[in-house]
Amino acid sequence: MTWFRHGTVSGSYTGTSTTQLESGIYLSFVLIIEGGIESIKRLVQVTNLIII
C-alpha cells in the first residue's frame, strides 16, 4: 500500500493532477511488479524442491 502513498505524494509535489491514463499505467506497473515478486517466490520454492 506504500506504492499508492508515494504516488499521491509525488503527484502533489509536481502540482499536476494525475489523469486517468497515468493512474492506469501506474496501477498496471505496480501490479506487474507485485506479480513479478510472486512469480520469483514460486520459482524459488520450485528450485528448492528440485535441489532438495
C-alpha positions as CSV (number, residue, x, y, z in Angstrom):
1,M,0.0,0.0,0.0
2,T,3.0,2.3,0.3
3,W,3.1,2.5,-3.5
4,F,-0.2,4.4,-3.6
5,R,1.0,6.8,-0.9
6,H,4.2,7.5,-2.8
7,G,2.2,8.1,-6.0
8,T,-0.1,10.7,-4.4
9,V,2.8,12.5,-2.6
10,S,4.8,12.8,-5.8
11,G,1.7,13.9,-7.7
12,S,1.0,16.7,-5.2
13,Y,4.7,17.8,-5.3
14,T,4.7,18.2,-9.0
15,G,1.4,20.1,-8.8
16,T,-0.1,18.1,-11.7
17,S,-3.3,16.1,-11.1
18,T,-2.8,12.6,-12.4
19,T,-5.0,11.8,-15.4
20,Q,-7.0,8.5,-15.8
21,L,-4.4,7.2,-18.2
22,E,-1.4,8.0,-16.0
23,S,-3.1,6.4,-12.9
24,G,-3.9,3.3,-15.1
25,I,-0.3,3.0,-16.3
26,Y,0.9,3.4,-12.7
27,L,-1.5,0.8,-11.4
28,S,-0.6,-1.7,-14.1
29,F,3.1,-1.0,-13.3
30,V,2.6,-1.8,-9.6
31,L,0.6,-5.0,-10.5
32,I,3.4,-6.1,-12.8
33,I,6.0,-5.6,-10.0
34,E,3.9,-7.4,-7.4
35,G,3.2,-10.2,-9.9
36,G,6.9,-10.5,-10.6
37,I,7.7,-10.8,-6.9
38,E,5.1,-13.5,-6.6
39,S,6.4,-15.5,-9.6
40,I,10.0,-15.1,-8.2
41,K,8.8,-16.6,-4.9
42,R,7.2,-19.5,-6.8
43,L,10.4,-20.1,-8.8
44,V,12.5,-20.1,-5.6
45,Q,10.1,-22.7,-4.0
46,V,10.3,-24.9,-7.1
47,T,14.1,-24.7,-7.3
48,N,14.3,-25.5,-3.6
49,L,12.2,-28.6,-4.1
50,I,14.4,-29.7,-7.0
51,I,17.7,-29.1,-5.1
52,I,16.4,-31.0,-2.0
